[in-house]
Each structure stands twice: as structure tokens, then as C-alpha cells.
């Protein structure tokens, strides 16, 4: 009997400390982050069944994640706990150029994941397997684990979803470009962002970037362009979708919210354009509060905003 959820995501969760722009500079809001777990929660909030694969520390942070995932209806039945390594931490600050991340994640439990302990059967039972370039960048063993996970998904006919999230403090641009291009060629749904892709490809035009990823082998590209909306491209069609206007205060988890919402709607049967419009609204709504997870909208909120136009 298949006990896997529809969407299985793999990566590193991070306890998040977010310093509000209007605060005193010493007060931090504790939340939850890590792009791959954000995607899983965003999908779950849109009504999809979602699960997460990672390793947590034996610490209060790992406990907090398990409590969060239980409250969100996220399946964590295959999450492991490392006996000595800690759960990773991220700090988010805000300035004129937007939000900035700093990390305490070296030798975190998730970075020590190995292919040998990967729950390949769990991935094989899903409909979509999701990962990101951050999961590949945190360590060599994590990169090998991501490769093994893609192998398991491909062997089972599970669609692979991939976010090109670029963190140049984790690896150099040339290494990142080579691995990301290689992964795009193996994925079914590419979820790049415009700013990352401009660095990775050397191209500036959104259409040219989407074409670049199509030519690598991705059948579907959903290019996230922030305040400019999104561009959804397949071999036969392309749709440039306008942004949904909101009073944004923190874009920390917006791209991840787009990913989760987009995947959830595709699984519901939406065509890529309809799924993209829905995901645009979900991502915009997620920027109206602080933190990656807390302001993520639920399905009813997104549908209400869509109906209002």
C-alpha cells in the first residue's frame, strides 16, 4: 500500500530569527525557514498532501519543527534525528536592497545526510519530488543524497520539481552553474527565479532565460520575477503573468510559497497558466507579514484574493 504523500520534499529546515525593519534592532521574531520545508508547508496549506525528508538535531529546534509539521499536516514520518549534530539556524535582516540571510548551519544534521539512509521508497510513492540547489550546496554528502533522490524519483516515474535557489556563500558560481544545469536537464518542473538565473546563465531577458532552461531539457519552466510576476513556459505555450499587488513587508518565503502553490494546483489538475496565476497570488500574500512560514496564505485566502481580482 502506498503511504507516501503526493509531494515529497527533501532538504534542510532552518530555525529562523527575523529582525523586523521597524523594530529596535535587538528584537528578533523566531520562526521557521529552509526553502524545501517552506515549499512543503505551502503545498499543504493549499490542500495537497505533502511530506518532508531531512535530518534534525536532538535539540529544542528539532522538537519545534516536529511540532510545526504536525500542526501543518505535513508528514514527517521518515524524518531522522542526528545524535550529535544540531538543527541549522538562519538570521534574516532587512535593508534598502531587501532581505539578507546569515546562517549557523555548518555540520548541521541535514548537511550530514547520506544516500545510504535515504528513504527511496518514500520518494518512489509520491507524485512529485521537490528539491532545491540549496540542498545540493550545503555539503558533498547532501549533494550525493539529492542525486540519489532524483535517481529514485526518475526510476519510479515520479515528476521532479527543482528550484535553482542560489547561495554563493555555500558554493562558487562555476560549481553551482554546472550542478544546477545538470539538475535542470533531469527535472520535469523547473522553478528558477529571475535574479538567480541572470547570474547562473549570464542572460538578462526573462524569455531568453526560460528558453535556456527548456533547451537543457526541462519540459516546464516557471520563472519567478518578484514584483514583475512570473513567466510560465512549455514547449508549446508561454504565459507572462502579472503580479498581484499587495503592501509587502518581507519577501523571505515568497518564492517557496509560489513553488508549493504551483505544484499543489498542478496536482489538482490546473493547466500551467492557471496554476501560475494562483501561485502568483499566494506568493504575493506571503509577503504581507514577517517570516517564511507564518504569513503563508491558506487555500481559502488565495481563492478569495483571486475572486477579488
DOLO-413410 format. One record per atom (N, C-alpha, C): residue in one letter; x, z, y. Coordinates in steps of 0.02 Angstrom, whole numbers, padded with zeros to 5 digits, always signed. Example, Ala and Ser with C-alpha at 12.3 -4.5 7.8 and 13.67 -1.06 7.14 Angstrom:
BEGIN
A+00660+00390-00284/A+00615+00390-00225/A+00660+00390-00165/S+00642+00354-00112/S+00684+00357-00053/S+00645+00394+00002/
END
This chain:
BEGIN
X+00042+00000-00060/X+00000+00000+00000/X+00044+00000+00062/X+00027-00042+00111/X+00066-00047+00172/X+00048+00011+00219/X+00097+00053+00235/X+00084+00108+00280/X+00118+00099+00347/X+00147+00041+00359/X+00180+00028+00423/X+00129+00012+00477/X+00142+00033+00539/X+00100+00012+00595/X+00113-00062+00611/X+00072-00090+00654/X+00079-00161+00672/X+00144-00176+00708/X+00164-00131+00752/X+00226-00140+00791/X+00274-00084+00772/X+00334-00103+00752/X+00388-00054+00740/X+00444-00069+00788/X+00465-00017+00824/X+00518-00024+00874/X+00578+00019+00853/X+00638-00006+00868/X+00700+00028+00849/X+00744+00038+00910/X+00773+00097+00918/X+00819+00107+00973/X+00833+00180+00988/X+00851+00194+01051/X+00870+00261+01071/X+00822+00290+01122/X+00790+00346+01107/X+00749+00380+01158/X+00794+00424+01201/X+00776+00433+01263/X+00815+00474+01310/X+00770+00522+01347/X+00788+00586+01345/X+00754+00633+01389/X+00771+00614+01460/X+00721+00609+01503/X+00730+00581+01570/X+00722+00636+01623/X+00769+00636+01670/X+00762+00678+01729/X+00760+00632+01790/X+00704+00633+01825/X+00691+00586+01879/X+00689+00624+01945/X+00730+00604+01994/X+00732+00637+02059/X+00689+00597+02109/X+00632+00624+02129/X+00587+00586+02174/X+00619+00571+02241/X+00601+00514+02269/X+00629+00493+02334/X+00613+00543+02389/X+00552+00570+02387/X+00531+00614+02442/X+00546+00687+02428/X+00584+00702+02375/X+00599+00771+02357/X+00655+00801+02398/X+00677+00862+02379/X+00729+00897+02415/X+00799+00880+02390/X+00803+00834+02342/X+00868+00814+02315/X+00893+00858+02260/X+00860+00914+02248/X+00880+00961+02196/X+00828+00968+02141/X+00768+00943+02154/X+00713+00949+02106/X+00708+00886+02063/X+00706+00895+01998/X+00702+00840+01951/X+00639+00846+01909/X+00606+00790+01897/X+00548+00789+01854/X+00570+00770+01784/X+00556+00814+01735/X+00576+00798+01667/X+00523+00754+01634/X+00547+00698+01607/X+00502+00653+01573/X+00536+00624+01511/X+00512+00566+01490/X+00537+00535+01429/X+00553+00461+01443/X+00609+00438+01418/X+00628+00368+01428/X+00662+00339+01367/X+00697+00285+01378/X+00726+00246+01323/X+00682+00186+01312/X+00707+00127+01327/X+00665+00068+01332/X+00625+00053+01269/X+00656+00061+01211/X+00622+00042+01149/X+00564+00089+01133/X+00572+00154+01148/X+00516+00200+01137/X+00462+00191+01191/X+00483+00171+01251/X+00434+00156+01303/X+00388+00099+01281/X+00418+00047+01251/X+00379-00010+01228/X+00328+00011+01175/X+00350+00054+01128/X+00305+00077+01076/X+00247+00117+01104/X+00261+00160+01153/X+00208+00200+01183/X+00161+00156+01224/X+00189+00108+01261/X+00147+00062+01300/X+00100+00024+01254/X+00125+00001+01197/X+00083-00036+01149/X+00029+00010+01121/X+00048+00071+01105/X-00001+00119+01078/X-00056+00134+01129/X-00038+00139+01192/X-00088+00153+01244/X-00136+00094+01255/X-00116+00035+01232/X-00161-00023+01236/X-00202-00031+01173/X-00195+00015+01125/X-00236+00013+01065/X-00203-00013+01003/X-00140-00034+01008/X-00104-00058+00949/X-00078+00001+00908/X-00069-00009+00843/X-00035+00042+00803/X+00040+00029+00809/X+00077+00082+00825/X+00149+00073+00839/X+00188+00131+00808/X+00249+00115+00787/X+00293+00166+00759/X+00363+00157+00786/X+00403+00209+00776/X+00471+00209+00805/X+00522+00227+00752/X+00579+00193+00755/X+00636+00209+00712/X+00694+00230+00756/X+00719+00290+00744/X+00776+00315+00782/X+00803+00377+00747/X+00854+00407+00777/X+00879+00472+00755/X+00881+00519+00815/X+00857+00580+00805/X+00855+00631+00858/X+00903+00688+00841/X+00923+00725+00893/X+00962+00784+00881/X+00918+00842+00857/X+00951+00892+00830/X+00916+00954+00811/X+00915+00999+00873/X+00879+00978+00925/X+00879+01014+00989/X+00809+01013+01018/X+00800+01049+01074/X+00734+01052+01105/X+00711+00983+01127/X+00758+00939+01143/X+00741+00872+01165/X+00711+00831+01108/X+00742+00837+01050/X+00713+00803+00992/X+00644+00830+00975/X+00636+00896+00979/X+00570+00926+00968/X+00519+00899+01017/X+00540+00893+01081/X+00494+00869+01133/X+00472+00798+01120/X+00518+00756+01096/X+00499+00687+01079/X+00448+00685+01022/X+00459+00725+00971/X+00412+00725+00915/X+00343+00749+00938/X+00341+00797+00983/X+00276+00820+01010/X+00244+00764+01051/X+00284+00730+01091/X+00258+00674+01132/X+00229+00620+01088/X+00267+00599+01038/X+00245+00544+00996/X+00181+00561+00957/X+00176+00624+00936/X+00114+00646+00903/X+00055+00641+00950/X+00065+00662+01013/X+00010+00660+01062/X-00009+00589+01080/X+00039+00542+01074/X+00027+00473+01092/X+00002+00431+01033/X-00003+00462+00975/X-00025+00424+00916/X+00029+00377+00890/X+00091+00392+00906/X+00147+00350+00885/X+00174+00376+00818/X+00181+00331+00770/X+00204+00352+00704/X+00279+00365+00705/X+00299+00427+00692/X+00369+00446+00690/X+00389+00470+00620/X+00353+00447+00569/X+00363+00472+00501/X+00431+00453+00472/X+00464+00402+00501/X+00529+00381+00474/X+00586+00397+00523/X+00573+00438+00572/X+00625+00461+00619/X+00667+00514+00585/X+00733+00509+00592/X+00778+00559+00562/X+00805+00607+00615/X+00831+00664+00593/X+00862+00713+00637/X+00936+00721+00617/X+00981+00712+00665/X+01052+00719+00650/X+01071+00793+00653/X+01110+00818+00605/X+01125+00890+00603/X+01167+00916+00661/X+01208+00873+00693/X+01253+00898+00746/X+01249+00858+00811/X+01233+00794+00808/X+01234+00752+00869/X+01172+00766+00912/X+01179+00762+00979/X+01123+00777+01023/X+01077+00717+01035/X+01019+00732+01062/X+00974+00680+01089/X+01002+00659+01156/X+00998+00594+01173/X+01026+00569+01235/X+00984+00588+01296/X+01017+00586+01355/X+00985+00606+01418/X+00998+00551+01470/X+00947+00537+01512/X+00957+00492+01569/X+00934+00525+01633/X+00968+00508+01688/X+00951+00532+01754/X+00933+00471+01797/X+00875+00475+01831/X+00852+00419+01872/X+00850+00441+01945/X+00886+00406+01987/X+00884+00418+02059/X+00861+00354+02095/X+00841+00362+02158/X+00811+00306+02194/X+00846+00296+02261/X+00858+00232+02278/X+00891+00215+02340/X+00865+00150+02367/X+00896+00123+02419/X+00873+00060+02450/X+00871+00001+02401/X+00915+00002+02351/X+00918-00054+02303/X+00872-00043+02243/X+00833+00012+02243/X+00788+00026+02188/X+00812+00085+02147/X+00792+00088+02083/X+00809+00146+02043/X+00876+00136+02008/X+00912+00191+01997/X+00978+00190+01967/X+00980+00239+01910/X+01014+00220+01855/X+01018+00262+01795/X+01089+00289+01786/X+01092+00353+01767/X+01154+00383+01742/X+01138+00416+01676/X+01188+00421+01631/X+01172+00442+01563/X+01220+00495+01535/X+01194+00535+01490/X+01233+00577+01445/X+01211+00557+01375/X+01245+00507+01347/X+01222+00479+01283/X+01279+00464+01235/X+01341+00476+01254/X+01397+00460+01210/X+01391+00502+01146/X+01397+00469+01089/X+01391+00502+01023/X+01324+00537+01014/X+01272+00509+01044/X+01205+00535+01032/X+01184+00521+00960/X+01132+00556+00938/X+01108+00546+00870/X+01090+00473+00857/X+01056+00442+00905/X+01035+00372+00895/X+01094+00325+00891/X+01147+00340+00929/X+01206+00295+00928/X+01243+00298+00862/X+01229+00349+00822/X+01262+00357+00757/X+01221+00329+00699/X+01165+00295+00714/X+01126+00263+00661/X+01168+00211+00624/X+01155+00204+00559/X+01192+00155+00519/X+01144+00112+00478/X+01165+00052+00459/X+01122+00008+00419/X+01101+00040+00352/X+01144+00082+00325/X+01131+00112+00259/X+01070+00157+00259/X+01055+00187+00316/X+00998+00233+00319/X+00936+00201+00351/X+00940+00136+00364/X+00884+00101+00397/X+00823+00095+00351/X+00765+00109+00377/X+00702+00104+00339/X+00678+00031+00338/X+00711-00009+00298/X+00696-00081+00297/X+00626-00095+00272/X+00601-00055+00225/X+00533-00065+00200/X+00481-00054+00255/X+00496-00008+00300/X+00450+00008+00355/X+00446-00051+00403/X+00503-00082+00417/X+00505-00142+00460/X+00468-00199+00425/X+00480-00207+00361/X+00451-00263+00323/X+00374-00259+00320/X+00347-00200+00329/X+00274-00191+00326/X+00239-00202+00393/X+00277-00212+00447/X+00248-00221+00513/X+00229-00294+00526/X+00195-00306+00581/X+00181-00375+00603/X+00232-00398+00655/X+00255-00350+00696/X+00306-00364+00747/X+00359-00310+00744/X+00422-00331+00745/X+00478-00285+00751/X+00509-00294+00819/X+00518-00240+00857/X+00544-00244+00925/X+00610-00207+00932/X+00657-00238+00968/X+00720-00205+00985/X+00744-00231+01052/X+00797-00200+01079/X+00824-00223+01142/X+00900-00224+01140/X+00929-00256+01190/X+01002-00259+01194/X+01034-00191+01205/X+00996-00144+01233/X+01024-00077+01242/X+01039-00045+01174/X+00993-00053+01127/X+01005-00026+01060/X+01066-00057+01028/X+01081-00120+01045/X+01140-00153+01018/X+01204-00130+01052/X+01198-00107+01114/X+01257-00092+01155/X+01283-00021+01149/X+01242+00025+01123/X+01262+00096+01126/X+01319+00113+01078/X+01328+00074+01025/X+01384+00085+00979/X+01389+00027+00930/X+01446+00022+00897/X+01455-00030+00846/X+01408-00018+00787/X+01399+00045+00767/X+01356+00058+00709/X+01283+00044+00727/X+01263+00059+00789/X+01195+00043+00811/X+01185-00033+00812/X+01236-00070+00833/X+01231-00143+00835/X+01222-00171+00764/X+01260-00143+00718/X+01254-00164+00648/X+01185-00146+00620/X+01158-00090+00641/X+01091-00068+00620/X+01038-00116+00646/X+01046-00136+00709/X+00999-00185+00738/X+01002-00251+00701/X+01062-00274+00684/X+01069-00336+00646/X+01034-00330+00578/X+01044-00274+00544/X+01012-00264+00479/X+00936-00261+00485/X+00912-00234+00541/X+00840-00230+00552/X+00810-00299+00563/X+00846-00341+00600/X+00823-00410+00610/X+00822-00447+00543/X+00874-00437+00503/X+00877-00468+00437/X+00816-00448+00396/X+00799-00383+00397/X+00741-00358+00359/X+00676-00388+00383/X+00670-00394+00449/X+00609-00423+00478/X+00603-00497+00459/X+00657-00534+00467/X+00656-00606+00452/X+00641-00619+00378/X+00670-00578+00335/X+00660-00587+00263/X+00587-00575+00243/X+00553-00532+00281/X+00484-00515+00265/X+00433-00556+00305/X+00457-00602+00347/X+00411-00643+00388/X+00381-00605+00446/X+00414-00551+00467/X+00390-00510+00524/X+00418-00541+00588/X+00376-00549+00638/X+00398-00577+00702/X+00446-00529+00737/X+00499-00556+00767/X+00548-00515+00802/X+00539-00523+00877/X+00530-00467+00911/X+00524-00464+00984/X+00587-00434+01012/X+00613-00463+01067/X+00679-00442+01092/X+00681-00441+01168/X+00702-00384+01195/X+00711-00376+01267/X+00786-00378+01282/X+00806-00418+01330/X+00877-00428+01345/X+00906-00374+01390/X+00871-00320+01401/X+00893-00265+01444/X+00969-00258+01446/X+00998-00270+01505/X+01071-00274+01512/X+01097-00211+01546/X+01143-00176+01513/X+01175-00117+01541/X+01251-00126+01535/X+01281-00148+01591/X+01352-00167+01589/X+01399-00106+01586/X+01371-00046+01591/X+01413+00013+01579/X+01421+00027+01504/X+01381-00008+01464/X+01386+00001+01392/X+01429-00051+01358/X+01431-00111+01387/X+01474-00164+01359/X+01488-00215+01414/X+01541-00255+01405/X+01559-00304+01456/X+01513-00365+01452/X+01512-00403+01506/X+01465-00458+01512/X+01475-00511+01458/X+01537-00527+01441/X+01550-00579+01392/X+01526-00558+01323/X+01539-00495+01304/X+01515-00470+01240/X+01439-00469+01238/X+01409-00446+01294/X+01336-00443+01299/X+01306-00513+01293/X+01334-00560+01329/X+01307-00628+01329/X+01308-00658+01259/X+01364-00649+01224/X+01370-00678+01157/X+01319-00648+01109/X+01312-00581+01110/X+01267-00548+01064/X+01194-00562+01082/X+01179-00563+01146/X+01109-00574+01168/X+01088-00646+01152/X+01131-00694+01165/X+01114-00763+01148/X+01104-00771+01073/X+01146-00739+01034/X+01141-00741+00961/X+01074-00712+00938/X+01053-00658+00971/X+00990-00625+00951/X+00929-00664+00974/X+00933-00693+01034/X+00879-00736+01059/X+00865-00792+01009/X+00918-00820+00981/X+00912-00875+00934/X+00875-00854+00870/X+00872-00789+00856/X+00840-00765+00795/X+00771-00733+00809/X+00752-00727+00872/X+00690-00692+00887/X+00632-00741+00894/X+00571-00714+00890/X+00510-00754+00898/X+00480-00746+00967/X+00490-00688+00997/X+00463-00674+01064/X+00520-00646+01106/X+00544-00685+01154/X+00598-00663+01198/X+00567-00633+01261/X+00592-00574+01280/X+00564-00538+01337/X+00618-00521+01388/X+00649-00572+01417/X+00702-00560+01466/X+00674-00542+01535/X+00716-00513+01577/X+00698-00504+01647/X+00741-00551+01690/X+00716-00568+01748/X+00749-00619+01789/X+00819-00597+01811/X+00826-00534+01836/X+00891-00513+01861/X+00943-00510+01806/X+00924-00483+01748/X+00971-00482+01692/X+00990-00553+01671/X+00941-00596+01667/X+00953-00664+01643/X+00996-00705+01690/X+00991-00691+01754/X+01034-00726+01802/X+01107-00709+01790/X+01121-00646+01774/X+01189-00626+01757/X+01211-00655+01690/X+01166-00653+01642/X+01183-00674+01574/X+01194-00750+01568/X+01153-00788+01604/X+01156-00861+01596/X+01194-00897+01651/X+01203-00864+01708/X+01234-00898+01765/X+01185-00943+01802/X+01122-00943+01780/X+01070-00983+01812/X+01031-00940+01861/X+01000-00971+01911/X+00960-00932+01959/X+00886-00948+01955/X+00869-01009+01935/X+00799-01031+01934/X+00763-01005+01872/X+00704-00978+01882/X+00665-00949+01827/X+00649-01001+01773/X+00629-01060+01793/X+00611-01113+01744/X+00672-01132+01703/X+00730-01137+01736/X+00791-01156+01700/X+00811-01101+01651/X+00802-01038+01670/X+00818-00982+01625/X+00772-00984+01564/X+00708-00994+01575/X+00660-00998+01519/X+00679-01055+01473/X+00697-01112+01501/X+00717-01170+01460/X+00781-01154+01420/X+00827-01118+01450/X+00889-01099+01416/X+00873-01059+01353/X+00827-01011+01359/X+00810-00969+01302/X+00769-01008+01250/X+00727-01053+01272/X+00691-01096+01225/X+00740-01138+01184/X+00790-01166+01217/X+00838-01209+01183/X+00881-01169+01134/X+00891-01105+01147/X+00928-01064+01100/X+00889-01055+01035/X+00822-01060+01040/X+00782-01055+00979/X+00722-01009+00982/X+00712-00973+01037/X+00653-00930+01043/X+00590-00972+01053/X+00539-00965+01010/X+00478-01005+01018/X+00436-00986+01079/X+00443-00923+01102/X+00404-00899+01158/X+00449-00856+01203/X+00446-00870+01268/X+00485-00832+01317/X+00438-00805+01370/X+00439-00739+01380/X+00400-00707+01433/X+00452-00678+01482/X+00464-00714+01536/X+00514-00695+01585/X+00482-00650+01638/X+00507-00588+01642/X+00480-00539+01689/X+00516-00545+01756/X+00478-00554+01810/X+00508-00566+01875/X+00490-00514+01928/X+00471-00454+01905/X+00457-00399+01951/X+00401-00416+01999/X+00417-00411+02064/X+00367-00422+02116/X+00343-00495+02120/X+00378-00540+02082/X+00357-00610+02081/X+00313-00626+02021/X+00296-00576+01981/X+00253-00589+01924/X+00292-00605+01861/X+00268-00654+01823/X+00301-00672+01761/X+00293-00746+01747/X+00335-00772+01702/X+00333-00842+01681/X+00329-00842+01605/X+00275-00868+01577/X+00265-00870+01505/X+00274-00942+01482/X+00321-00953+01437/X+00339-01021+01417/X+00342-01027+01341/X+00311-01079+01316/X+00320-01100+01246/X+00340-01174+01247/X+00350-01203+01189/X+00373-01272+01187/X+00323-01319+01221/X+00258-01303+01216/X+00208-01349+01243/X+00178-01329+01310/X+00183-01265+01329/X+00148-01242+01390/X+00192-01194+01429/X+00179-01191+01495/X+00211-01140+01536/X+00162-01116+01590/X+00163-01051+01602/X+00117-01021+01649/X+00155-00974+01695/X+00154-00988+01759/X+00184-00942+01808/X+00127-00897+01833/X+00132-00833+01817/X+00077-00787+01830/X+00094-00743+01890/X+00048-00737+01938/X+00061-00697+01998/X+00063-00623+01983/X+00096-00584+02026/X+00099-00512+02015/X+00032-00479+02033/X+00022-00419+02007/X-00036-00379+02026/X-00012-00330+02080/X-00044-00330+02137/X-00020-00291+02195/X-00040-00218+02189/X+00009-00174+02197/X-00002-00102+02196/X+00046-00070+02247/X+00037-00006+02260/X+00084+00032+02300/X+00135+00064+02252/X+00189+00029+02241/X+00238+00050+02191/X+00284+00105+02219/X+00298+00156+02176/X+00345+00208+02196/X+00405+00212+02149/X+00397+00190+02086/X+00452+00195+02037/X+00441+00143+01983/X+00488+00096+01978/X+00482+00041+01929/X+00519+00056+01864/X+00534+00119+01851/X+00578+00137+01794/X+00556+00105+01728/X+00493+00109+01710/X+00472+00084+01644/X+00428+00022+01647/X+00430-00013+01704/X+00383-00070+01713/X+00395-00126+01663/X+00458-00145+01653/X+00472-00199+01606/X+00453-00180+01535/X+00464-00118+01517/X+00447-00095+01450/X+00370-00093+01441/X+00335-00073+01493/X+00262-00074+01491/X+00236-00144+01482/X+00267-00192+01517/X+00249-00262+01507/X+00258-00282+01434/X+00316-00266+01406/X+00330-00285+01337/X+00278-00257+01289/X+00264-00192+01293/X+00217-00161+01247/X+00147-00188+01255/X+00126-00199+01317/X+00059-00225+01330/X+00054-00298+01306/X+00106-00337+01318/X+00107-00407+01297/X+00102-00413+01221/X+00141-00373+01186/X+00140-00375+01112/X+00072-00352+01086/X+00045-00299+01115/X-00020-00273+01093/X-00074-00326+01101/X-00073-00361+01156/X-00125-00412+01168/X-00116-00473+01124/X-00054-00492+01110/X-00043-00547+01063/X-00071-00529+00994/X-00060-00467+00973/X-00086-00445+00908/X-00163-00441+00908/X-00192-00432+00967/X-00266-00432+00972/X-00294-00502+00969/X-00250-00553+00974/X-00273-00622+00970/X-00271-00660+01036/X-00247-00628+01090/X-00243-00663+01154/X-00192-00720+01149/X-00204-00774+01186/X-00154-00825+01194/X-00099-00799+01241/X-00040-00829+01243/X+00015-00802+01283/X-00002-00794+01357/X-00040-00841+01386/X-00058-00835+01457/X-00102-00774+01470/X-00153-00765+01429/X-00198-00708+01437/X-00161-00643+01426/X-00119-00641+01375/X-00079-00581+01362/X-00032-00567+01421/X-00004-00619+01451/X+00041-00611+01508/X+00005-00583+01569/X-00056-00607+01581/X-00094-00581+01638/X-00109-00507+01629/X-00128-00489+01569/X-00142-00419+01554/X-00079-00377+01563/X-00023-00401+01536/X+00040-00364+01540/X+00065-00357+01612/X+00053-00408+01654/X+00071-00403+01725/X+00036-00344+01757/X-00028-00337+01743/X-00068-00283+01773/X-00044-00215+01747/X-00034-00211+01682/X-00010-00148+01652/X+00057-00127+01682/X+00103-00175+01689/X+00168-00160+01717/X+00163-00136+01789/X+00121-00170+01828/X+00112-00150+01898/X+00084-00079+01904/X+00034-00063+01864/X+00004+00003+01866/X+00054+00057+01847/X+00102+00040+01804/X+00152+00089+01782/X+00200+00109+01838/X+00203+00071+01892/X+00248+00086+01947/X+00218+00132+01999/X+00156+00154+01989/X+00122+00194+02040/X+00135+00269+02033/X+00175+00289+01984/X+00196+00359+01975/X+00268+00362+01953/X+00296+00422+01951/X+00366+00430+01932/X+00375+00438+01857/X+00431+00410+01833/X+00447+00415+01762/X+00428+00353+01724/X+00455+00348+01664/X+00443+00289+01622/X+00376+00294+01586/X+00361+00353+01558/X+00303+00360+01514/X+00240+00384+01550/X+00248+00436+01591/X+00189+00469+01620/X+00141+00420+01655/X+00165+00374+01697/X+00117+00331+01733/X+00094+00269+01694/X+00117+00261+01632/X+00095+00202+01594/X+00019+00203+01587/X-00014+00148+01605/X-00088+00147+01600/X-00112+00140+01529/X-00173+00162+01518/X-00206+00150+01453/X-00251+00089+01460/X-00275+00066+01403/X-00312+00003+01400/X-00370+00001+01449/X-00409+00055+01454/X-00467+00055+01498/X-00447+00045+01571/X-00391+00076+01592/X-00367+00068+01661/X-00346-00004+01675/X-00313-00035+01627/X-00290-00104+01636/X-00350-00151+01640/X-00397-00142+01595/X-00457-00185+01596/X-00496-00176+01661/X-00501-00115+01686/X-00537-00103+01750/X-00502-00139+01807/X-00435-00135+01808/X-00397-00169+01861/X-00404-00245+01855/X-00404-00271+01795/X-00413-00343+01785/X-00481-00365+01810/X-00532-00325+01796/X-00601-00343+01817/X-00608-00340+01892/X-00569-00296+01925/X-00571-00293+01998/X-00535-00352+02030/X-00493-00385+01989/X-00456-00442+02015/X-00393-00420+02049/
END
